[in-house]
Amino acid sequence: MRLVIARCSVDYAGRLSAHLPSATRLILVKADGSVSIHADDRAYKPLNWMSPPCSLKEADTTWTVTNKAGEKLIITLEEVLHDSSHELGVDPGLVKDGVEAHLQELLADRMEVLGAGWQLIRREYPTAIGPVDILCRDSDGATVAIEIKRRGEIDGVEQLTRYLELLNRDPLLAPVKGVFAAQEIKPQARVLATDRGIGCVVLDYDELRGIEDDKLKLF
């Protein structure tokens, strides 16, 4: 990961246009190719960003970040206060609590609640950035990656998106669809998932233990 603290202005050119006037900001360049611009507030949320896959070209005081759609993030550096790179290695991912782990186990044992003909391929399917909770096939034989959370928020959708990007590079699996499953899914997470073509499943812990099947809702 590269950390750059600089006085800079930022312009975004794509479906919309946006401008950040000159100020001191943190620029993060991650190993996955993403670039994000941060202020000293807003918690984890960047002011602007470009998700991978994208390319970064540096020329004197201008950085140009371009994604596969041709959208550009242009960073004009006025003064660089700090520039360092750090090797973080492979992250083991979020350690699930007991409820999430049990939900994964229950759903893997009862794939039929997602639909007739759904079949488990493997739990904790390994990828270079961590294991996918469940990899399975739907009734049409298509590969589906399922990410399970107790509480479904935007970061869970982002995590599943990263898994899907990797899995879809494997010709033996592609095309791979995604399903985001949780006991509760926040509206913002549902909107983001829908925008990315990811299905959402609301899980009822008690129902999933075998009392009834019809309370599981696939949207």
N, C-alpha and C positions, 0 to 999 in steps of 0.2 A: 504494500500500500504506500502511495506517495502522498505526503502532506505538504501543501503549499499555503502559506499565509501571505497574502499580498493585498495591496491596494489595487483594486481593479474595477472595471465596468464590464457588464455582461449583456450580450444581445442574443436573443433567440429568434431564429427565422424558420418557420415551419407552417403548420396549419394556421397558427396565430403568430403574432409577433409580440415580444416583450423586451423590456429594457430595465436593467438594474444600473442605476447611476454609480459613480465612483464611491467606493467605501472599502474598508479593510475587511476581508473575508477569508474563510478557510475553503480551499479547493481540495477535494478528495479524488484521487485517481486509484481505483481498485484493480486488483488482479484480473477481475472478470471483464475489464474494459470500461466499466461505468465511470462517469465523471459527474460529481455533484458539487454545488456551491452552497456554502453554509454561512449564516450570520451567527452572532453570539447570543442567540435566543431561539425560539421555536422548537425547543427540545431536539428530537432527532430529524425533524423534517427539513429538507434542503430548500433554499430559495428557488433553485432551478437545477435540473439534472438531465443527463442523457443516459438511458439504459442501454446495456449491451444487446446485440453487437454494435459497436461503433468504433470509429477511428479517431485518433488524436494527432493533429499536426501542429508542431511548435515552430514558429518563425519569429525570431527576435522577441518582440513584446506582445505578440498575438498568438493565442491558441485557438484552433478551429476543431471542434468536435462534430463529427458527422455520423448520423445513424444510417441504417439500411434504407430508410424512406427518403433520404436526402435532406432531412431536417438538420439545421446547424445551430450549435451553441458557440458563440464567438466571445472569447474572454480576452480583454485588452488589459495587459499588466502595466501598471504605472510604477509600482515599487514592490519588490519581493523581499519580505521580511524573514521568511523561513522556507526552506525547501529540503525535505528529507524523505528517504524511502526506507521501508521496513518490511521484512519478510515475515508474514504472520503464519504461514503454513495452512494446512487444511483444517478447517473448523469442524469439530465433532457434531455441531448442530445442537439444537435445544434438547435438553434432557426432559422427557415427558414425565408428568406426574402420574400417580397411580391410576387416576380416572382415565387419562388419555391412553395410557398403555392398555387398560382393560377394554376401552372402546375399540382400540385397534384389534385386540384379540377376538372380541365378540363379533365385529364386523367381518373379520377374515374367516371366521367359522360359519358365518351366515350370509354369504354373498348373495343368496337368493332374495334378500330383502331389497336389494337394489334393482332387481328385475330377474325374470326367468332366464336361465341360461348364463348368468354371470359366473365366472370361474376365477378362483384365486391362482395367480402365478407364484407370488412370494410376498411374505411380509418382510419389512426392512430391506427392500431391494437396494443394493449398494450403488452409489454414484460417487463421482470425484468430490462432491461437496456435501456428502452426507446421505443417509439412507432414506428412501421414499417409504412412507408408512406401509402402503399396500400397492402392489402392482397386480392388475387383474385383466381379464378380458370380458367385454360385454357380450350381449346375446348375438351381436353381429361379428364377433371375433376381433373387434378392435381393441387395442391395448389402452388401458386406463390407469393413470396414476392417481392415487387417493392420498390426500394429506388430511390428518385428523387432529383436531384441536378441541379442547374443552370449551374455549371461548374463541370464536372465529373473528379475527381482526385483520386489518390490511397487511400486517407483516406476514401472516400465514399465507395469504394469497401471493405475496411477493416470493415467499419461500417456494411454494408450489410452482410458480412461474419459472424460477431458476431451474428446478428439477426438470420441468417439461422441455426447456431449451436444450438441456443436456441429453435427455432421453430421445428426443426427436432427431438427434444426430446419429443414432444407432439404426442402421437400415433394417436390422432384424426386429426392431420394435415399432419404428415409425409407420404411420402417424400415431402419436400418443396423445390422448385426450386427458383432461384433468377434472377431478372432482374434489371440491373443498368441503369437508365434513366436520361438523361441530355441534355441540349441544345448543349453542347460541351463535348466530352469525350477525355481526353488526351491519347496519344498512350500508355503510361506506364500503365494507369488505364485499358485500354482495354486488354492489354496483361495479366495483373494480373487477371482480371475478367474471361477471356477465360480459363486461367490455372485452375481456381477454378470452372469451369462449370457454370459460371454466364453469362446470356445473356446481351447484350448491346443494348439500344434503344436510337437513336438520336432524340430528340424532337425539333420541330420547333414551337415556341410559337404562331406565327400568324396562321400557318396551323392548329394547334390543336384547335384553336378557332372556326373551322368549315368551313374554306374556302375549303380545300381539305384534303383527308385522305392519299393519296399515298405518301406523303413526309415523313411519319414516317417510319424509317428504323429499322428493327429488325435483329440483326446479331447473 
